[in-house]
Structures are given as structure tokens and as C-alpha cells.
Amino acid sequence: MAEHQEHADDHGQAFYVKIWAILLVLLILSILGPIVAPHAEFGFLKAWMITLMTAFGIAVVKAYLVAANFMHLNIEKRYISYLLATMLMLMLLFFAGVAPDVMKHEGQNWENVAAEAEVERALKAEGAAAAHGEHAGEHPSNEH
């Protein structure tokens, strides 16, 4: 009986180590995605799309693996799943409600002056660099 229990414990531990290894590989992929994305564009996929897909796509998969395997949600009562789904829907509803305002520089009764000033400053700096003939990746101190 004790031998059977030890075998079951070894099998359970191996399962958790396997999930940990999968999470580790996904972590590495989510780190490499934004690093590799600016250097590789695949057809209609732009660098920012690849970065978002690796960051959020892999985050969703990792969250699912953690919730399914380490939080033991499969043995919880059914209402826990409903509660989790409801919270997720409320979070998405909140994002959908605030995103149009947060992602703009101005609205019906407000204006984000700091963000607008930063965009103007960056555009002026880019224009000044272009006027001086500097190219991306070159620095004036590197000239011979």
C-alpha cells in the first residue's frame, strides 16, 4: 500500500514538473517575442502585432495552465467557474468602457495635455534629427 502511494506521489510530482517546464518555455517565448519582433515581419503581421500576440497570447495560456493545474479549480464547486467567468467578463467590459477615453489625447470634456505635448516633442526631435542628416543607428561620434 505504501509503495503504491509513493508511486502515485512520484507520478503527481512528475506532472507538476512537466507543467513547470511548459511554463518556463512559455516564459522564454514571451521574453523573446518582443526582442525578435522588430527584426521580423511576416506579411501583414507587423512588429507590434507579434509583440502583442506573444505577450498577451502566451500570458493567457500561462494563466490557464496555472489556474487549471495549480489552483485545483477542477475540484471546486461549479459556482466558482461561474464566478471566475463573470469576473473576466466584467474586466473586459471595464476595459471596453475606458479604452476609448484612455487611448485618445482628448475627449468631450477633457484633454490629455501631457501626452499631446510628449507626442509633439518627439515629432520635433525626429524632425530635427532628419534635418541634420542623422540616420537610425548612426551616432555623430561614430564618424571617422
Backbone as CSV, one residue per row, in Angstrom:
resi,resn,N_x,N_y,N_z,CA_x,CA_y,CA_z,C_x,C_y,C_z
1,MET,0.824,-1.191,0.000,0.000,0.000,0.000,0.868,1.255,0.000
2,ALA,1.906,1.276,0.860,2.786,2.443,0.944,3.565,2.608,-0.353
3,GLU,3.933,1.481,-0.980,4.665,1.539,-2.247,3.786,2.151,-3.339
4,HIS,2.513,1.779,-3.350,1.576,2.333,-4.326,1.423,3.843,-4.113
5,GLN,1.366,4.293,-2.868,1.247,5.723,-2.564,2.488,6.478,-3.022
6,GLU,3.686,5.914,-2.810,4.921,6.558,-3.258,4.931,6.686,-4.781
7,HIS,4.461,5.646,-5.482,4.404,5.699,-6.944,3.436,6.793,-7.403
8,ALA,2.319,6.922,-6.728,1.349,7.967,-7.071,1.935,9.350,-6.805
9,ASP,2.684,9.492,-5.697,3.317,10.779,-5.394,4.363,11.136,-6.440
10,ASP,5.161,10.142,-6.895,6.162,10.382,-7.935,5.488,10.803,-9.237
11,HIS,4.381,10.126,-9.568,3.655,10.473,-10.789,3.091,11.891,-10.700
12,GLY,2.534,12.256,-9.545,1.998,13.603,-9.353,3.089,14.657,-9.418
13,GLN,4.230,14.369,-8.816,5.343,15.309,-8.840,5.865,15.481,-10.266
14,ALA,5.956,14.399,-11.020,6.407,14.482,-12.413,5.440,15.329,-13.239
15,PHE,4.157,15.223,-12.962,3.163,16.028,-13.672,3.395,17.513,-13.407
16,TYR,3.617,17.877,-12.150,3.841,19.282,-11.817,5.154,19.795,-12.387
17,VAL,6.167,18.959,-12.431,7.443,19.352,-13.043,7.248,19.575,-14.542
18,LYS,6.435,18.742,-15.180,6.145,18.911,-16.610,5.426,20.241,-16.855
19,ILE,4.439,20.564,-16.041,3.722,21.841,-16.178,4.683,23.002,-15.935
20,TRP,5.554,22.876,-14.938,6.542,23.922,-14.661,7.460,24.117,-15.871
21,ALA,7.899,23.029,-16.493,8.771,23.134,-17.670,8.045,23.826,-18.828
22,ILE,6.779,23.500,-19.027,5.996,24.160,-20.084,5.882,25.655,-19.791
23,LEU,5.623,26.008,-18.533,5.528,27.417,-18.154,6.864,28.136,-18.358
24,LEU,7.960,27.447,-18.092,9.277,28.035,-18.286,9.549,28.306,-19.766
25,VAL,9.190,27.363,-20.633,9.363,27.558,-22.075,8.488,28.716,-22.558
26,LEU,7.265,28.784,-22.078,6.377,29.889,-22.460,6.906,31.233,-21.970
27,LEU,7.521,31.248,-20.792,8.137,32.474,-20.291,9.257,32.927,-21.226
28,ILE,10.098,31.998,-21.638,11.192,32.330,-22.550,10.646,32.855,-23.871
29,LEU,9.591,32.223,-24.396,8.983,32.705,-25.641,8.390,34.098,-25.482
30,SER,7.768,34.367,-24.338,7.177,35.696,-24.135,8.252,36.763,-23.973
31,ILE,9.429,36.396,-23.532,10.538,37.347,-23.447,11.167,37.558,-24.819
32,LEU,11.325,36.480,-25.577,11.951,36.577,-26.893,11.053,37.249,-27.933
33,GLY,9.744,37.150,-27.790,8.819,37.727,-28.759,9.071,39.199,-29.034
34,PRO,9.074,40.054,-28.006,9.335,41.476,-28.248,10.757,41.768,-28.709
35,ILE,11.701,40.891,-28.401,13.082,41.097,-28.837,13.221,40.789,-30.321
36,VAL,12.584,39.715,-30.774,12.706,39.269,-32.164,11.752,40.028,-33.087
37,ALA,10.614,40.455,-32.571,9.565,41.062,-33.404,10.033,42.237,-34.259
38,PRO,10.822,43.176,-33.745,11.223,44.299,-34.602,12.083,43.888,-35.793
39,HIS,12.691,42.722,-35.734,13.582,42.271,-36.803,12.909,41.350,-37.805
40,ALA,11.657,40.956,-37.519,10.970,40.008,-38.410,9.518,40.405,-38.570
41,GLU,9.135,40.665,-39.810,7.730,40.926,-40.116,7.273,39.861,-41.097
42,PHE,6.145,39.262,-40.817,5.618,38.173,-41.629,4.359,38.637,-42.346
43,GLY,4.507,39.089,-43.589,3.349,39.507,-44.376,2.630,40.669,-43.731
44,PHE,1.366,40.441,-43.378,0.570,41.515,-42.780,0.868,41.694,-41.293
45,LEU,1.577,40.749,-40.669,1.901,40.857,-39.249,3.030,41.859,-39.053
46,LYS,2.747,42.919,-38.359,3.743,43.933,-38.052,4.417,43.598,-36.725
47,ALA,5.489,44.298,-36.428,6.252,44.018,-35.208,5.392,44.182,-33.961
48,TRP,4.569,45.225,-33.910,3.754,45.442,-32.718,2.699,44.352,-32.564
49,MET,2.211,43.802,-33.688,1.228,42.714,-33.607,1.884,41.446,-33.032
50,ILE,3.093,41.168,-33.488,3.812,39.992,-32.990,4.088,40.151,-31.500
51,THR,4.487,41.357,-31.092,4.757,41.609,-29.675,3.503,41.400,-28.835
52,LEU,2.380,41.946,-29.292,1.137,41.781,-28.530,0.694,40.322,-28.474
53,MET,0.827,39.613,-29.604,0.419,38.208,-29.615,1.297,37.377,-28.685
54,THR,2.601,37.629,-28.698,3.460,36.844,-27.808,3.241,37.231,-26.357
55,ALA,3.048,38.515,-26.098,2.872,38.938,-24.708,1.538,38.476,-24.136
56,PHE,0.442,38.836,-24.808,-0.868,38.529,-24.253,-1.327,37.112,-24.559
57,GLY,-1.021,36.620,-25.739,-1.412,35.253,-26.089,-0.781,34.233,-25.164
58,ILE,0.511,34.376,-24.958,1.209,33.442,-24.079,0.786,33.659,-22.631
59,ALA,0.503,34.900,-22.249,0.042,35.162,-20.883,-1.282,34.467,-20.602
60,VAL,-2.170,34.447,-21.580,-3.453,33.765,-21.404,-3.238,32.257,-21.244
61,VAL,-2.360,31.688,-22.052,-2.078,30.254,-21.956,-1.443,29.927,-20.600
62,LYS,-0.496,30.749,-20.165,0.138,30.512,-18.867,-0.871,30.641,-17.735
63,ALA,-1.740,31.649,-17.807,-2.756,31.817,-16.762,-3.682,30.608,-16.713
64,TYR,-4.053,30.101,-17.886,-4.913,28.911,-17.924,-4.198,27.714,-17.295
65,LEU,-2.933,27.500,-17.653,-2.190,26.355,-17.102,-2.072,26.448,-15.582
66,VAL,-1.793,27.638,-15.076,-1.676,27.807,-13.629,-3.026,27.575,-12.959
67,ALA,-4.070,28.173,-13.510,-5.397,28.017,-12.904,-5.862,26.569,-12.960
68,ALA,-5.643,25.912,-14.077,-6.144,24.546,-14.236,-5.347,23.531,-13.427
69,ASN,-4.042,23.755,-13.270,-3.208,22.719,-12.663,-2.757,23.014,-11.238
70,PHE,-2.643,24.271,-10.860,-2.142,24.590,-9.535,-3.211,25.139,-8.601
71,MET,-4.294,25.663,-9.146,-5.345,26.231,-8.301,-6.448,25.209,-8.009
72,HIS,-6.360,24.054,-8.617,-7.299,22.951,-8.375,-8.753,23.365,-8.590
73,LEU,-8.988,24.149,-9.635,-10.342,24.599,-9.921,-11.250,23.456,-10.363
74,ASN,-10.652,22.376,-10.853,-11.460,21.249,-11.310,-12.165,20.522,-10.166
75,ILE,-11.718,20.723,-8.934,-12.382,20.063,-7.804,-13.224,21.047,-6.988
76,GLU,-13.263,22.305,-7.404,-14.095,23.299,-6.722,-15.550,23.121,-7.136
77,LYS,-16.408,23.762,-6.412,-17.825,23.719,-6.754,-18.073,24.472,-8.058
78,ARG,-19.148,24.170,-8.730,-19.458,24.727,-10.045,-19.572,26.251,-10.013
79,TYR,-20.069,26.823,-8.926,-20.261,28.271,-8.909,-18.940,29.034,-8.987
80,ILE,-17.840,28.409,-8.620,-16.537,29.068,-8.718,-16.215,29.359,-10.183
81,SER,-16.510,28.435,-11.079,-16.281,28.653,-12.512,-17.145,29.803,-13.024
82,TYR,-18.392,29.835,-12.585,-19.275,30.920,-12.994,-18.776,32.262,-12.464
83,LEU,-18.309,32.268,-11.238,-17.778,33.487,-10.634,-16.532,33.957,-11.384
84,LEU,-15.652,33.036,-11.721,-14.448,33.370,-12.478,-14.794,33.930,-13.858
85,ALA,-15.735,33.312,-14.545,-16.153,33.792,-15.863,-16.812,35.166,-15.762
86,THR,-17.606,35.385,-14.720,-18.255,36.678,-14.522,-17.219,37.766,-14.277
87,MET,-16.215,37.487,-13.468,-15.167,38.477,-13.188,-14.382,38.808,-14.451
88,LEU,-14.114,37.808,-15.265,-13.404,38.033,-16.529,-14.231,38.916,-17.462
89,MET,-15.520,38.640,-17.550,-16.397,39.449,-18.404,-16.492,40.894,-17.894
90,LEU,-16.562,41.077,-16.570,-16.606,42.430,-16.017,-15.304,43.181,-16.287
91,MET,-14.173,42.471,-16.219,-12.896,43.105,-16.515,-12.837,43.541,-17.978
92,LEU,-13.309,42.695,-18.887,-13.337,43.054,-20.307,-14.311,44.200,-20.565
93,LEU,-15.432,44.206,-19.877,-16.388,45.297,-20.010,-15.788,46.616,-19.517
94,PHE,-15.067,46.570,-18.404,-14.396,47.759,-17.882,-13.370,48.279,-18.888
95,PHE,-12.568,47.381,-19.446,-11.578,47.794,-20.442,-12.264,48.423,-21.653
96,ALA,-13.317,47.786,-22.143,-14.028,48.320,-23.302,-14.638,49.685,-22.988
97,GLY,-15.028,49.903,-21.751,-15.622,51.174,-21.372,-14.615,52.308,-21.256
98,VAL,-13.414,52.023,-20.778,-12.433,53.093,-20.564,-11.433,53.227,-21.708
99,ALA,-11.258,52.200,-22.523,-10.252,52.239,-23.587,-10.447,53.392,-24.563
100,PRO,-11.663,53.688,-25.014,-11.808,54.806,-25.952,-11.328,56.143,-25.371
101,ASP,-11.491,56.344,-24.073,-11.043,57.585,-23.458,-9.550,57.569,-23.156
102,VAL,-9.063,56.470,-22.642,-7.671,56.390,-22.223,-6.720,56.387,-23.419
103,MET,-7.129,55.817,-24.517,-6.247,55.684,-25.667,-6.262,56.905,-26.580
104,LYS,-7.011,57.943,-26.223,-7.048,59.179,-27.003,-6.366,60.294,-26.218
105,HIS,-6.058,61.362,-26.911,-5.443,62.514,-26.262,-6.482,63.553,-25.858
106,GLU,-7.694,63.428,-26.351,-8.726,64.390,-25.977,-10.089,63.710,-26.037
107,GLY,-11.018,64.264,-25.271,-12.363,63.736,-25.241,-13.373,64.864,-25.264
108,GLN,-14.597,64.539,-24.916,-15.667,65.536,-24.976,-15.442,66.650,-23.956
109,ASN,-15.035,66.305,-22.745,-14.866,67.313,-21.690,-13.467,67.310,-21.083
110,TRP,-12.495,66.763,-21.756,-11.157,66.701,-21.182,-10.110,66.649,-22.284
111,GLU,-8.869,66.898,-21.879,-7.757,66.855,-22.815,-6.513,66.399,-22.054
112,ASN,-5.778,65.472,-22.618,-4.553,64.978,-22.011,-3.389,65.808,-22.558
113,VAL,-3.125,66.905,-21.910,-2.128,67.859,-22.371,-0.733,67.254,-22.328
114,ALA,-0.418,66.498,-21.294,0.924,65.917,-21.157,1.226,64.953,-22.298
115,ALA,0.273,64.089,-22.650,0.510,63.139,-23.738,0.643,63.856,-25.070
116,GLU,-0.182,64.861,-25.284,-0.113,65.620,-26.534,1.216,66.363,-26.648
117,ALA,1.691,66.935,-25.541,2.972,67.639,-25.545,4.127,66.683,-25.810
118,GLU,4.055,65.481,-25.262,5.113,64.492,-25.486,5.157,64.052,-26.936
119,VAL,4.013,63.854,-27.549,3.969,63.479,-28.963,4.567,64.595,-29.814
120,GLU,4.195,65.842,-29.531,4.753,66.966,-30.280,6.260,67.062,-30.094
121,ARG,6.757,66.873,-28.860,8.183,66.919,-28.585,8.921,65.837,-29.361
122,ALA,8.369,64.616,-29.377,9.006,63.509,-30.095,9.024,63.764,-31.597
123,LEU,7.945,64.317,-32.128,7.909,64.619,-33.561,8.914,65.700,-33.925
124,LYS,9.067,66.728,-33.064,10.061,67.777,-33.315,11.469,67.202,-33.258
125,ALA,11.726,66.326,-32.280,13.049,65.722,-32.160,13.361,64.859,-33.375
126,GLU,12.378,64.133,-33.858,12.569,63.304,-35.048,12.815,64.173,-36.271
127,GLY,12.079,65.278,-36.383,12.274,66.205,-37.493,13.640,66.863,-37.449
128,ALA,14.096,67.227,-36.259,15.415,67.839,-36.112,16.513,66.853,-36.485
129,ALA,16.361,65.593,-36.091,17.353,64.568,-36.435,17.388,64.350,-37.942
130,ALA,16.232,64.367,-38.591,16.175,64.184,-40.039,16.789,65.388,-40.754
131,ALA,16.598,66.590,-40.200,17.151,67.799,-40.807,18.671,67.828,-40.724
132,HIS,19.237,67.206,-39.704,20.690,67.155,-39.536,21.316,65.996,-40.296
133,GLY,20.511,65.196,-40.959,21.027,64.092,-41.767,21.427,62.869,-40.981
134,GLU,20.987,62.774,-39.739,21.306,61.590,-38.952,20.416,60.446,-39.381
135,HIS,20.971,59.245,-39.392,20.224,58.057,-39.761,20.054,57.191,-38.534
136,ALA,19.055,56.367,-38.572,18.804,55.455,-37.453,20.004,54.546,-37.264
137,GLY,20.450,54.410,-36.049,21.571,53.529,-35.739,22.916,54.223,-35.828
138,GLU,22.999,55.413,-36.443,24.261,56.124,-36.527,24.286,57.201,-35.455
139,HIS,25.438,57.443,-34.939,25.619,58.473,-33.958,26.738,59.370,-34.436
140,PRO,26.644,60.690,-34.300,27.666,61.586,-34.828,29.068,61.265,-34.316
141,SER,29.189,60.702,-33.112,30.520,60.399,-32.573,31.163,59.211,-33.277
142,ASN,30.397,58.448,-34.070,30.938,57.291,-34.771,31.550,57.648,-36.123
143,GLU,31.494,58.918,-36.497,32.028,59.326,-37.799,33.538,59.296,-37.765
144,HIS,34.148,58.988,-38.906,35.616,58.920,-38.987,36.178,60.164,-39.581
